[in-house]
Amino acid sequence: MSKNQLISFFQSTGGVSSEQAGLFAQDFTAHRLDKGQLLLAANTVSDDYFYLDQGLLRAYAHNPDGEEITTAFYASG
């Protein structure tokens, strides 16, 4: 995703000026995750923001028996 596309996204959410969107976009770094790779490991906290440019992301938790329980799906865009 280009910086201009990211700026357009920020502005489309409302309440963000062109200047603010530019400041946000300059600090973003693209990361590619392979299928099955974790975005955030268990028991960790992140101060980062994430934007899913393409693909599908599954959020899940473990039940007391250790089984994965899907809590949400997130689509790109």
C-alpha positions in Angstrom: 0.0 0.0 0.0 1.4 3.4 -0.9 1.6 6.3 1.5 -1.1 8.1 -0.5 -3.5 5.2 -0.2 -2.9 5.1 3.5 -3.5 8.8 3.8 -6.7 8.5 1.9 -7.8 5.7 4.2 -7.2 7.8 7.3 -9.1 10.7 5.8 -12.0 8.5 4.9 -12.5 7.6 8.5 -13.5 11.2 9.3 -12.1 13.6 11.8 -8.5 13.4 10.5 -6.9 16.3 8.7 -4.6 16.0 5.7 -1.7 17.0 8.0 -2.6 14.4 10.7 -3.0 11.7 8.1 0.4 12.4 6.6 2.0 12.3 10.0 0.3 8.9 10.8 1.3 7.5 7.4 5.0 8.5 7.7 5.4 6.2 10.7 3.7 3.1 9.2 5.9 0.2 8.2 4.7 -2.6 6.0 5.0 -6.1 7.3 4.0 -9.3 5.4 2.7 -12.3 7.4 2.6 -15.8 5.9 -0.4 -18.0 6.4 -0.4 -19.3 10.0 2.0 -16.7 11.2 1.0 -14.8 14.4 0.4 -11.1 14.3 0.5 -10.9 18.1 1.7 -13.7 20.4 -0.3 -14.8 23.4 0.1 -12.8 26.6 1.6 -9.8 24.8 0.4 -6.2 24.5 1.1 -4.0 21.5 1.1 -0.3 21.3 1.0 -0.5 17.5 -1.8 0.0 15.0 -2.4 -2.5 12.2 -4.0 -2.1 8.8 -4.8 -5.2 6.9 -4.1 -4.4 3.2 -5.1 -7.7 1.8 -6.1 -11.1 3.0 -8.1 -12.3 6.0 -7.1 -12.3 9.7 -8.6 -14.7 12.3 -8.7 -13.8 16.0 -8.9 -16.7 18.4 -8.6 -17.7 22.1 -8.0 -21.0 23.8 -10.7 -22.6 25.9 -9.8 -24.4 29.2 -9.2 -27.6 27.2 -6.6 -25.8 25.0 -8.8 -25.8 21.9 -8.7 -22.8 19.6 -12.0 -20.8 19.6 -12.4 -18.3 16.8 -13.6 -15.0 18.1 -13.6 -12.9 14.9 -12.5 -12.6 11.3 -11.1 -9.4 9.8 -11.1 -8.7 6.1 -8.8 -6.4 4.3 -9.6 -2.8 3.6 
